[in-house]
Amino acid sequence: MDSATLFAAELNPNIATIDLHHTGTVADALEQLERELFLFYQNGEPYVRVVYGIGTGKLASAVQEALTKNPMIGSWEKEENGGSCIAVF
């Protein structure tokens, strides 16, 4: 992802967001991630913020792996806060 796209996404107050950090289990979070990514992709969103929170890193690793393997996602990059990333379709 180029720095201009990341910068624009981070500053966008209306960026589509998937909040996973209050989900019960990693499996539940990944299911929610896939479902919401598909909906945002269908709606023509250029990118989405995925919030997984800061904790043990288990959810972050699972989300990042899922984004890497997802054919809808062109690229993704962690945000500086450490608890989220921006995924580009």
GUBAVEX-800699 format. One record per atom (N, C-alpha, C, O): residue in three letters; atom name; x, y, z. Coordinates in nm, 3 decimals. Layout:
{res: ALA	atom: CA	east: X	north: Y	up: Z}
...
% end
This chain:
{res: MET	atom: N	east: 0.086	north: -0.116	up: 0.000}
{res: MET	atom: CA	east: 0.000	north: 0.000	up: 0.000}
{res: MET	atom: C	east: 0.090	north: 0.122	up: 0.000}
{res: MET	atom: O	east: 0.187	north: 0.130	up: 0.076}
{res: ASP	atom: N	east: 0.058	north: 0.218	up: -0.086}
{res: ASP	atom: CA	east: 0.140	north: 0.339	up: -0.087}
{res: ASP	atom: C	east: 0.103	north: 0.428	up: 0.031}
{res: ASP	atom: O	east: -0.008	north: 0.420	up: 0.085}
{res: SER	atom: N	east: 0.196	north: 0.513	up: 0.071}
{res: SER	atom: CA	east: 0.177	north: 0.596	up: 0.190}
{res: SER	atom: C	east: 0.064	north: 0.697	up: 0.172}
{res: SER	atom: O	east: -0.001	north: 0.733	up: 0.271}
{res: ALA	atom: N	east: 0.038	north: 0.742	up: 0.051}
{res: ALA	atom: CA	east: -0.071	north: 0.837	up: 0.028}
{res: ALA	atom: C	east: -0.207	north: 0.772	up: 0.054}
{res: ALA	atom: O	east: -0.295	north: 0.835	up: 0.112}
{res: THR	atom: N	east: -0.223	north: 0.647	up: 0.013}
{res: THR	atom: CA	east: -0.350	north: 0.576	up: 0.037}
{res: THR	atom: C	east: -0.370	north: 0.554	up: 0.186}
{res: THR	atom: O	east: -0.480	north: 0.575	up: 0.238}
{res: LEU	atom: N	east: -0.265	north: 0.510	up: 0.255}
{res: LEU	atom: CA	east: -0.275	north: 0.489	up: 0.399}
{res: LEU	atom: C	east: -0.307	north: 0.619	up: 0.470}
{res: LEU	atom: O	east: -0.393	north: 0.622	up: 0.559}
{res: PHE	atom: N	east: -0.240	north: 0.726	up: 0.434}
{res: PHE	atom: CA	east: -0.263	north: 0.857	up: 0.495}
{res: PHE	atom: C	east: -0.407	north: 0.903	up: 0.474}
{res: PHE	atom: O	east: -0.472	north: 0.951	up: 0.567}
{res: ALA	atom: N	east: -0.458	north: 0.888	up: 0.352}
{res: ALA	atom: CA	east: -0.596	north: 0.927	up: 0.321}
{res: ALA	atom: C	east: -0.695	north: 0.843	up: 0.401}
{res: ALA	atom: O	east: -0.794	north: 0.895	up: 0.452}
{res: ALA	atom: N	east: -0.669	north: 0.714	up: 0.411}
{res: ALA	atom: CA	east: -0.759	north: 0.626	up: 0.486}
{res: ALA	atom: C	east: -0.760	north: 0.661	up: 0.634}
{res: ALA	atom: O	east: -0.867	north: 0.664	up: 0.696}
{res: GLU	atom: N	east: -0.644	north: 0.688	up: 0.691}
{res: GLU	atom: CA	east: -0.636	north: 0.720	up: 0.833}
{res: GLU	atom: C	east: -0.706	north: 0.851	up: 0.867}
{res: GLU	atom: O	east: -0.760	north: 0.866	up: 0.976}
{res: LEU	atom: N	east: -0.706	north: 0.944	up: 0.774}
{res: LEU	atom: CA	east: -0.768	north: 1.075	up: 0.798}
{res: LEU	atom: C	east: -0.917	north: 1.078	up: 0.766}
{res: LEU	atom: O	east: -0.987	north: 1.172	up: 0.803}
{res: ASN	atom: N	east: -0.965	north: 0.977	up: 0.697}
{res: ASN	atom: CA	east: -1.105	north: 0.974	up: 0.655}
{res: ASN	atom: C	east: -1.196	north: 0.949	up: 0.776}
{res: ASN	atom: O	east: -1.193	north: 0.840	up: 0.833}
{res: PRO	atom: N	east: -1.277	north: 1.048	up: 0.816}
{res: PRO	atom: CA	east: -1.363	north: 1.027	up: 0.932}
{res: PRO	atom: C	east: -1.478	north: 0.931	up: 0.904}
{res: PRO	atom: O	east: -1.542	north: 0.882	up: 0.998}
{res: ASN	atom: N	east: -1.505	north: 0.903	up: 0.779}
{res: ASN	atom: CA	east: -1.615	north: 0.814	up: 0.741}
{res: ASN	atom: C	east: -1.568	north: 0.678	up: 0.691}
{res: ASN	atom: O	east: -1.642	north: 0.608	up: 0.621}
{res: ILE	atom: N	east: -1.447	north: 0.641	up: 0.726}
{res: ILE	atom: CA	east: -1.393	north: 0.514	up: 0.678}
{res: ILE	atom: C	east: -1.478	north: 0.398	up: 0.731}
{res: ILE	atom: O	east: -1.518	north: 0.396	up: 0.847}
{res: ALA	atom: N	east: -1.503	north: 0.303	up: 0.644}
{res: ALA	atom: CA	east: -1.574	north: 0.182	up: 0.686}
{res: ALA	atom: C	east: -1.487	north: 0.110	up: 0.789}
{res: ALA	atom: O	east: -1.366	north: 0.100	up: 0.772}
{res: THR	atom: N	east: -1.551	north: 0.062	up: 0.895}
{res: THR	atom: CA	east: -1.475	north: 0.000	up: 1.005}
{res: THR	atom: C	east: -1.538	north: -0.133	up: 1.045}
{res: THR	atom: O	east: -1.660	north: -0.146	up: 1.055}
{res: ILE	atom: N	east: -1.451	north: -0.229	up: 1.068}
{res: ILE	atom: CA	east: -1.491	north: -0.358	up: 1.123}
{res: ILE	atom: C	east: -1.426	north: -0.368	up: 1.260}
{res: ILE	atom: O	east: -1.304	north: -0.375	up: 1.270}
{res: ASP	atom: N	east: -1.508	north: -0.369	up: 1.364}
{res: ASP	atom: CA	east: -1.457	north: -0.373	up: 1.501}
{res: ASP	atom: C	east: -1.468	north: -0.515	up: 1.556}
{res: ASP	atom: O	east: -1.578	north: -0.564	up: 1.581}
{res: LEU	atom: N	east: -1.354	north: -0.578	up: 1.575}
{res: LEU	atom: CA	east: -1.351	north: -0.718	up: 1.619}
{res: LEU	atom: C	east: -1.305	north: -0.736	up: 1.762}
{res: LEU	atom: O	east: -1.310	north: -0.847	up: 1.814}
{res: HIS	atom: N	east: -1.260	north: -0.631	up: 1.827}
{res: HIS	atom: CA	east: -1.192	north: -0.651	up: 1.954}
{res: HIS	atom: C	east: -1.284	north: -0.684	up: 2.071}
{res: HIS	atom: O	east: -1.235	north: -0.711	up: 2.181}
{res: HIS	atom: N	east: -1.415	north: -0.684	up: 2.050}
{res: HIS	atom: CA	east: -1.507	north: -0.727	up: 2.156}
{res: HIS	atom: C	east: -1.575	north: -0.859	up: 2.120}
{res: HIS	atom: O	east: -1.672	north: -0.899	up: 2.185}
{res: THR	atom: N	east: -1.525	north: -0.926	up: 2.018}
{res: THR	atom: CA	east: -1.582	north: -1.053	up: 1.973}
{res: THR	atom: C	east: -1.540	north: -1.163	up: 2.070}
{res: THR	atom: O	east: -1.429	north: -1.160	up: 2.124}
{res: GLY	atom: N	east: -1.627	north: -1.260	up: 2.091}
{res: GLY	atom: CA	east: -1.603	north: -1.364	up: 2.189}
{res: GLY	atom: C	east: -1.479	north: -1.449	up: 2.166}
{res: GLY	atom: O	east: -1.395	north: -1.461	up: 2.256}
{res: THR	atom: N	east: -1.466	north: -1.506	up: 2.048}
{res: THR	atom: CA	east: -1.353	north: -1.595	up: 2.019}
{res: THR	atom: C	east: -1.286	north: -1.551	up: 1.889}
{res: THR	atom: O	east: -1.342	north: -1.472	up: 1.813}
{res: VAL	atom: N	east: -1.168	north: -1.603	up: 1.866}
{res: VAL	atom: CA	east: -1.098	north: -1.574	up: 1.741}
{res: VAL	atom: C	east: -1.179	north: -1.626	up: 1.623}
{res: VAL	atom: O	east: -1.189	north: -1.559	up: 1.521}
{res: ALA	atom: N	east: -1.236	north: -1.743	up: 1.636}
{res: ALA	atom: CA	east: -1.318	north: -1.799	up: 1.528}
{res: ALA	atom: C	east: -1.438	north: -1.710	up: 1.497}
{res: ALA	atom: O	east: -1.470	north: -1.688	up: 1.380}
{res: ASP	atom: N	east: -1.504	north: -1.660	up: 1.601}
{res: ASP	atom: CA	east: -1.617	north: -1.568	up: 1.581}
{res: ASP	atom: C	east: -1.570	north: -1.440	up: 1.512}
{res: ASP	atom: O	east: -1.638	north: -1.389	up: 1.423}
{res: ALA	atom: N	east: -1.455	north: -1.390	up: 1.553}
{res: ALA	atom: CA	east: -1.401	north: -1.267	up: 1.494}
{res: ALA	atom: C	east: -1.369	north: -1.286	up: 1.346}
{res: ALA	atom: O	east: -1.398	north: -1.199	up: 1.264}
{res: LEU	atom: N	east: -1.310	north: -1.399	up: 1.312}
{res: LEU	atom: CA	east: -1.276	north: -1.426	up: 1.172}
{res: LEU	atom: C	east: -1.401	north: -1.443	up: 1.086}
{res: LEU	atom: O	east: -1.404	north: -1.401	up: 0.970}
{res: GLU	atom: N	east: -1.504	north: -1.503	up: 1.143}
{res: GLU	atom: CA	east: -1.631	north: -1.515	up: 1.071}
{res: GLU	atom: C	east: -1.691	north: -1.378	up: 1.045}
{res: GLU	atom: O	east: -1.738	north: -1.350	up: 0.934}
{res: GLN	atom: N	east: -1.691	north: -1.293	up: 1.147}
{res: GLN	atom: CA	east: -1.741	north: -1.156	up: 1.131}
{res: GLN	atom: C	east: -1.658	north: -1.079	up: 1.029}
{res: GLN	atom: O	east: -1.712	north: -1.006	up: 0.946}
{res: LEU	atom: N	east: -1.526	north: -1.095	up: 1.036}
{res: LEU	atom: CA	east: -1.437	north: -1.028	up: 0.941}
{res: LEU	atom: C	east: -1.472	north: -1.063	up: 0.798}
{res: LEU	atom: O	east: -1.489	north: -0.973	up: 0.715}
{res: GLU	atom: N	east: -1.485	north: -1.191	up: 0.767}
{res: GLU	atom: CA	east: -1.515	north: -1.236	up: 0.631}
{res: GLU	atom: C	east: -1.650	north: -1.183	up: 0.584}
{res: GLU	atom: O	east: -1.663	north: -1.137	up: 0.470}
{res: ARG	atom: N	east: -1.748	north: -1.190	up: 0.670}
{res: ARG	atom: CA	east: -1.883	north: -1.144	up: 0.636}
{res: ARG	atom: C	east: -1.883	north: -0.994	up: 0.605}
{res: ARG	atom: O	east: -1.939	north: -0.951	up: 0.504}
{res: GLU	atom: N	east: -1.821	north: -0.915	up: 0.692}
{res: GLU	atom: CA	east: -1.823	north: -0.770	up: 0.673}
{res: GLU	atom: C	east: -1.732	north: -0.726	up: 0.558}
{res: GLU	atom: O	east: -1.764	north: -0.631	up: 0.487}
{res: LEU	atom: N	east: -1.618	north: -0.793	up: 0.539}
{res: LEU	atom: CA	east: -1.533	north: -0.760	up: 0.424}
{res: LEU	atom: C	east: -1.611	north: -0.778	up: 0.295}
{res: LEU	atom: O	east: -1.604	north: -0.693	up: 0.205}
{res: PHE	atom: N	east: -1.684	north: -0.888	up: 0.284}
{res: PHE	atom: CA	east: -1.761	north: -0.914	up: 0.164}
{res: PHE	atom: C	east: -1.865	north: -0.804	up: 0.141}
{res: PHE	atom: O	east: -1.881	north: -0.758	up: 0.028}
{res: LEU	atom: N	east: -1.934	north: -0.762	up: 0.246}
{res: LEU	atom: CA	east: -2.034	north: -0.656	up: 0.233}
{res: LEU	atom: C	east: -1.972	north: -0.523	up: 0.190}
{res: LEU	atom: O	east: -2.024	north: -0.456	up: 0.101}
{res: PHE	atom: N	east: -1.861	north: -0.486	up: 0.251}
{res: PHE	atom: CA	east: -1.795	north: -0.360	up: 0.214}
{res: PHE	atom: C	east: -1.739	north: -0.368	up: 0.072}
{res: PHE	atom: O	east: -1.743	north: -0.269	up: -0.001}
{res: TYR	atom: N	east: -1.689	north: -0.484	up: 0.033}
{res: TYR	atom: CA	east: -1.639	north: -0.504	up: -0.103}
{res: TYR	atom: C	east: -1.753	north: -0.487	up: -0.204}
{res: TYR	atom: O	east: -1.738	north: -0.419	up: -0.305}
{res: GLN	atom: N	east: -1.868	north: -0.549	up: -0.174}
{res: GLN	atom: CA	east: -1.984	north: -0.537	up: -0.263}
{res: GLN	atom: C	east: -2.033	north: -0.394	up: -0.273}
{res: GLN	atom: O	east: -2.083	north: -0.353	up: -0.378}
{res: ASN	atom: N	east: -2.020	north: -0.317	up: -0.166}
{res: ASN	atom: CA	east: -2.064	north: -0.177	up: -0.166}
{res: ASN	atom: C	east: -1.964	north: -0.083	up: -0.231}
{res: ASN	atom: O	east: -1.990	north: 0.037	up: -0.240}
{res: GLY	atom: N	east: -1.851	north: -0.135	up: -0.277}
{res: GLY	atom: CA	east: -1.754	north: -0.053	up: -0.349}
{res: GLY	atom: C	east: -1.663	north: 0.032	up: -0.262}
{res: GLY	atom: O	east: -1.606	north: 0.130	up: -0.309}
{res: GLU	atom: N	east: -1.649	north: -0.005	up: -0.135}
{res: GLU	atom: CA	east: -1.557	north: 0.069	up: -0.047}
{res: GLU	atom: C	east: -1.414	north: 0.049	up: -0.098}
{res: GLU	atom: O	east: -1.378	north: -0.062	up: -0.137}
{res: PRO	atom: N	east: -1.332	north: 0.154	up: -0.100}
{res: PRO	atom: CA	east: -1.194	north: 0.136	up: -0.146}
{res: PRO	atom: C	east: -1.104	north: 0.072	up: -0.041}
{res: PRO	atom: O	east: -1.007	north: 0.005	up: -0.075}
{res: TYR	atom: N	east: -1.137	north: 0.094	up: 0.085}
{res: TYR	atom: CA	east: -1.058	north: 0.039	up: 0.195}
{res: TYR	atom: C	east: -1.143	north: 0.032	up: 0.321}
{res: TYR	atom: O	east: -1.251	north: 0.091	up: 0.328}
{res: VAL	atom: N	east: -1.094	north: -0.041	up: 0.419}
{res: VAL	atom: CA	east: -1.167	north: -0.059	up: 0.544}
{res: VAL	atom: C	east: -1.067	north: -0.065	up: 0.659}
{res: VAL	atom: O	east: -0.957	north: -0.119	up: 0.645}
{res: ARG	atom: N	east: -1.106	north: -0.008	up: 0.772}
{res: ARG	atom: CA	east: -1.024	north: -0.020	up: 0.895}
{res: ARG	atom: C	east: -1.073	north: -0.144	up: 0.969}
{res: ARG	atom: O	east: -1.193	north: -0.163	up: 0.988}
{res: VAL	atom: N	east: -0.979	north: -0.227	up: 1.010}
{res: VAL	atom: CA	east: -1.011	north: -0.346	up: 1.089}
{res: VAL	atom: C	east: -0.949	north: -0.326	up: 1.227}
{res: VAL	atom: O	east: -0.827	north: -0.316	up: 1.242}
{res: VAL	atom: N	east: -1.036	north: -0.321	up: 1.329}
{res: VAL	atom: CA	east: -0.991	north: -0.299	up: 1.467}
{res: VAL	atom: C	east: -0.991	north: -0.433	up: 1.539}
{res: VAL	atom: O	east: -1.094	north: -0.499	up: 1.551}
{res: TYR	atom: N	east: -0.874	north: -0.473	up: 1.587}
{res: TYR	atom: CA	east: -0.863	north: -0.598	up: 1.662}
{res: TYR	atom: C	east: -0.814	north: -0.574	up: 1.804}
{res: TYR	atom: O	east: -0.810	north: -0.668	up: 1.883}
{res: GLY	atom: N	east: -0.777	north: -0.454	up: 1.837}
{res: GLY	atom: CA	east: -0.736	north: -0.419	up: 1.972}
{res: GLY	atom: C	east: -0.593	north: -0.460	up: 2.002}
{res: GLY	atom: O	east: -0.525	north: -0.524	up: 1.922}
{res: ILE	atom: N	east: -0.551	north: -0.420	up: 2.120}
{res: ILE	atom: CA	east: -0.417	north: -0.453	up: 2.167}
{res: ILE	atom: C	east: -0.434	north: -0.549	up: 2.285}
{res: ILE	atom: O	east: -0.505	north: -0.519	up: 2.381}
{res: GLY	atom: N	east: -0.372	north: -0.661	up: 2.276}
{res: GLY	atom: CA	east: -0.383	north: -0.762	up: 2.382}
{res: GLY	atom: C	east: -0.267	north: -0.857	up: 2.370}
{res: GLY	atom: O	east: -0.151	north: -0.816	up: 2.365}
{res: THR	atom: N	east: -0.300	north: -0.984	up: 2.364}
{res: THR	atom: CA	east: -0.195	north: -1.086	up: 2.354}
{res: THR	atom: C	east: -0.137	north: -1.095	up: 2.214}
{res: THR	atom: O	east: -0.028	north: -1.150	up: 2.195}
{res: GLY	atom: N	east: -0.208	north: -1.042	up: 2.116}
{res: GLY	atom: CA	east: -0.164	north: -1.048	up: 1.978}
{res: GLY	atom: C	east: -0.222	north: -1.166	up: 1.901}
{res: GLY	atom: O	east: -0.200	north: -1.178	up: 1.781}
{res: LYS	atom: N	east: -0.295	north: -1.252	up: 1.969}
{res: LYS	atom: CA	east: -0.353	north: -1.370	up: 1.905}
{res: LYS	atom: C	east: -0.454	north: -1.331	up: 1.798}
{res: LYS	atom: O	east: -0.451	north: -1.384	up: 1.687}
{res: LEU	atom: N	east: -0.545	north: -1.239	up: 1.830}
{res: LEU	atom: CA	east: -0.645	north: -1.194	up: 1.733}
{res: LEU	atom: C	east: -0.580	north: -1.116	up: 1.620}
{res: LEU	atom: O	east: -0.616	north: -1.134	up: 1.503}
{res: ALA	atom: N	east: -0.485	north: -1.030	up: 1.653}
{res: ALA	atom: CA	east: -0.415	north: -0.952	up: 1.550}
{res: ALA	atom: C	east: -0.349	north: -1.044	up: 1.448}
{res: ALA	atom: O	east: -0.360	north: -1.022	up: 1.328}
{res: SER	atom: N	east: -0.279	north: -1.145	up: 1.496}
{res: SER	atom: CA	east: -0.212	north: -1.239	up: 1.405}
{res: SER	atom: C	east: -0.311	north: -1.313	up: 1.317}
{res: SER	atom: O	east: -0.288	north: -1.331	up: 1.198}
{res: ALA	atom: N	east: -0.422	north: -1.357	up: 1.377}
{res: ALA	atom: CA	east: -0.522	north: -1.430	up: 1.300}
{res: ALA	atom: C	east: -0.585	north: -1.341	up: 1.193}
{res: ALA	atom: O	east: -0.607	north: -1.384	up: 1.080}
{res: VAL	atom: N	east: -0.615	north: -1.217	up: 1.229}
{res: VAL	atom: CA	east: -0.675	north: -1.122	up: 1.134}
{res: VAL	atom: C	east: -0.577	north: -1.092	up: 1.021}
{res: VAL	atom: O	east: -0.615	north: -1.092	up: 0.904}
{res: GLN	atom: N	east: -0.452	north: -1.066	up: 1.055}
{res: GLN	atom: CA	east: -0.353	north: -1.034	up: 0.953}
{res: GLN	atom: C	east: -0.332	north: -1.151	up: 0.857}
{res: GLN	atom: O	east: -0.315	north: -1.131	up: 0.737}
{res: GLU	atom: N	east: -0.332	north: -1.272	up: 0.909}
{res: GLU	atom: CA	east: -0.320	north: -1.390	up: 0.824}
{res: GLU	atom: C	east: -0.441	north: -1.403	up: 0.732}
{res: GLU	atom: O	east: -0.427	north: -1.434	up: 0.614}
{res: ALA	atom: N	east: -0.560	north: -1.379	up: 0.788}
{res: ALA	atom: CA	east: -0.683	north: -1.388	up: 0.708}
{res: ALA	atom: C	east: -0.684	north: -1.283	up: 0.597}
{res: ALA	atom: O	east: -0.726	north: -1.312	up: 0.485}
{res: LEU	atom: N	east: -0.639	north: -1.162	up: 0.628}
{res: LEU	atom: CA	east: -0.634	north: -1.056	up: 0.526}
{res: LEU	atom: C	east: -0.535	north: -1.091	up: 0.416}
{res: LEU	atom: O	east: -0.562	north: -1.066	up: 0.298}
{res: THR	atom: N	east: -0.422	north: -1.148	up: 0.453}
{res: THR	atom: CA	east: -0.320	north: -1.187	up: 0.355}
{res: THR	atom: C	east: -0.374	north: -1.292	up: 0.258}
{res: THR	atom: O	east: -0.341	north: -1.291	up: 0.140}
{res: LYS	atom: N	east: -0.455	north: -1.383	up: 0.309}
{res: LYS	atom: CA	east: -0.507	north: -1.493	up: 0.227}
{res: LYS	atom: C	east: -0.635	north: -1.457	up: 0.151}
{res: LYS	atom: O	east: -0.675	north: -1.530	up: 0.060}
{res: ASN	atom: N	east: -0.699	north: -1.347	up: 0.188}
{res: ASN	atom: CA	east: -0.828	north: -1.312	up: 0.128}
{res: ASN	atom: C	east: -0.809	north: -1.256	up: -0.013}
{res: ASN	atom: O	east: -0.737	north: -1.158	up: -0.029}
{res: PRO	atom: N	east: -0.871	north: -1.316	up: -0.115}
{res: PRO	atom: CA	east: -0.852	north: -1.270	up: -0.253}
{res: PRO	atom: C	east: -0.913	north: -1.132	up: -0.281}
{res: PRO	atom: O	east: -0.877	north: -1.069	up: -0.381}
{res: MET	atom: N	east: -1.004	north: -1.084	up: -0.196}
{res: MET	atom: CA	east: -1.061	north: -0.950	up: -0.216}
{res: MET	atom: C	east: -0.965	north: -0.839	up: -0.174}
{res: MET	atom: O	east: -0.979	north: -0.725	up: -0.217}
{res: ILE	atom: N	east: -0.869	north: -0.872	up: -0.089}
{res: ILE	atom: CA	east: -0.780	north: -0.772	up: -0.032}
{res: ILE	atom: C	east: -0.654	north: -0.760	up: -0.116}
{res: ILE	atom: O	east: -0.580	north: -0.856	up: -0.135}
{res: GLY	atom: N	east: -0.630	north: -0.639	up: -0.166}
{res: GLY	atom: CA	east: -0.510	north: -0.613	up: -0.245}
{res: GLY	atom: C	east: -0.388	north: -0.597	up: -0.158}
{res: GLY	atom: O	east: -0.280	north: -0.645	up: -0.192}
{res: SER	atom: N	east: -0.405	north: -0.528	up: -0.045}
{res: SER	atom: CA	east: -0.296	north: -0.509	up: 0.049}
{res: SER	atom: C	east: -0.353	north: -0.463	up: 0.182}
{res: SER	atom: O	east: -0.470	north: -0.426	up: 0.191}
{res: TRP	atom: N	east: -0.272	north: -0.467	up: 0.283}
{res: TRP	atom: CA	east: -0.311	north: -0.417	up: 0.415}
{res: TRP	atom: C	east: -0.186	north: -0.368	up: 0.487}
{res: TRP	atom: O	east: -0.074	north: -0.408	up: 0.455}
{res: GLU	atom: N	east: -0.209	north: -0.280	up: 0.584}
{res: GLU	atom: CA	east: -0.096	north: -0.228	up: 0.661}
{res: GLU	atom: C	east: -0.143	north: -0.191	up: 0.801}
{res: GLU	atom: O	east: -0.251	north: -0.134	up: 0.819}
{res: LYS	atom: N	east: -0.061	north: -0.226	up: 0.900}
{res: LYS	atom: CA	east: -0.094	north: -0.192	up: 1.039}
{res: LYS	atom: C	east: -0.089	north: -0.041	up: 1.058}
{res: LYS	atom: O	east: -0.006	north: 0.028	up: 0.999}
{res: GLU	atom: N	east: -0.180	north: 0.009	up: 1.140}
{res: GLU	atom: CA	east: -0.178	north: 0.149	up: 1.176}
{res: GLU	atom: C	east: -0.082	north: 0.168	up: 1.293}
{res: GLU	atom: O	east: -0.048	north: 0.073	up: 1.363}
{res: GLU	atom: N	east: -0.038	north: 0.291	up: 1.311}
{res: GLU	atom: CA	east: 0.062	north: 0.319	up: 1.414}
{res: GLU	atom: C	east: 0.014	north: 0.289	up: 1.554}
{res: GLU	atom: O	east: 0.095	north: 0.260	up: 1.642}
{res: ASN	atom: N	east: -0.117	north: 0.295	up: 1.579}
{res: ASN	atom: CA	east: -0.168	north: 0.272	up: 1.714}
{res: ASN	atom: C	east: -0.150	north: 0.127	up: 1.758}
{res: ASN	atom: O	east: -0.157	north: 0.098	up: 1.877}
{res: GLY	atom: N	east: -0.128	north: 0.037	up: 1.665}
{res: GLY	atom: CA	east: -0.102	north: -0.103	up: 1.699}
{res: GLY	atom: C	east: -0.225	north: -0.188	up: 1.718}
{res: GLY	atom: O	east: -0.213	north: -0.310	up: 1.725}
{res: GLY	atom: N	east: -0.344	north: -0.130	up: 1.725}
{res: GLY	atom: CA	east: -0.464	north: -0.207	up: 1.750}
{res: GLY	atom: C	east: -0.554	north: -0.221	up: 1.630}
{res: GLY	atom: O	east: -0.667	north: -0.270	up: 1.641}
{res: SER	atom: N	east: -0.505	north: -0.177	up: 1.513}
{res: SER	atom: CA	east: -0.588	north: -0.184	up: 1.393}
{res: SER	atom: C	east: -0.500	north: -0.182	up: 1.268}
{res: SER	atom: O	east: -0.379	north: -0.158	up: 1.275}
{res: CYS	atom: N	east: -0.565	north: -0.208	up: 1.156}
{res: CYS	atom: CA	east: -0.496	north: -0.201	up: 1.028}
{res: CYS	atom: C	east: -0.593	north: -0.147	up: 0.923}
{res: CYS	atom: O	east: -0.714	north: -0.143	up: 0.945}
{res: ILE	atom: N	east: -0.539	north: -0.107	up: 0.811}
{res: ILE	atom: CA	east: -0.617	north: -0.063	up: 0.696}
{res: ILE	atom: C	east: -0.601	north: -0.168	up: 0.587}
{res: ILE	atom: O	east: -0.489	north: -0.202	up: 0.549}
{res: ALA	atom: N	east: -0.713	north: -0.220	up: 0.537}
{res: ALA	atom: CA	east: -0.711	north: -0.317	up: 0.428}
{res: ALA	atom: C	east: -0.767	north: -0.249	up: 0.303}
{res: ALA	atom: O	east: -0.871	north: -0.183	up: 0.308}
{res: VAL	atom: N	east: -0.697	north: -0.266	up: 0.192}
{res: VAL	atom: CA	east: -0.737	north: -0.206	up: 0.065}
{res: VAL	atom: C	east: -0.789	north: -0.316	up: -0.026}
{res: VAL	atom: O	east: -0.726	north: -0.421	up: -0.043}
{res: PHE	atom: N	east: -0.906	north: -0.290	up: -0.085}
{res: PHE	atom: CA	east: -0.965	north: -0.387	up: -0.176}
{res: PHE	atom: C	east: -0.899	north: -0.380	up: -0.312}
{res: PHE	atom: O	east: -0.936	north: -0.455	up: -0.403}
% end
